[in-house]
């Protein structure tokens, strides 16, 4: 493998300072979950099964916010939903944790896929940048370059 016509070597020491991510950043980037979504997910995992009303009361969030995130968490496969018959009649949706080992495994696999795709995008950006510089040796990278790359 080469970069700019020079052979590449495996990197063992990184000179670039990389700040380790925290769990909130990772979950937000991976799932689009801000603090409220994370709070709701952890509440159901720790205390479930719970209805949307019970989650809202426990966390002090608006019920509509809780319902929106619960639906998202179910779609992501982080929680599951079932119907519970009420003694007074009717049904209520309750939310449960999925198998935590399965969630952990699938989340890690998803992260590895995402990281590989992110690395490929970085490599593509570097190649595209070098192509631009080769074609325009007397110019700096304009904002238009980055804006046009974003659409690819």
Buried (B, 14 or more C-beta within 10 A) or exposed (E): EEEEEEEEEEEEEEEEEEEEEEEEEEBBEEBEBEEBBBBBBEBBBEEBBBBBEBBBEBBEBEEEBBBBBBBBBBEBBBBBBEEEEEEEEEEEBBBBBBEEEEBEEBBEEBEEEEEEEEEEEEEEBEEBBEEBBEEEEEEEEEEEBEEEBEEE
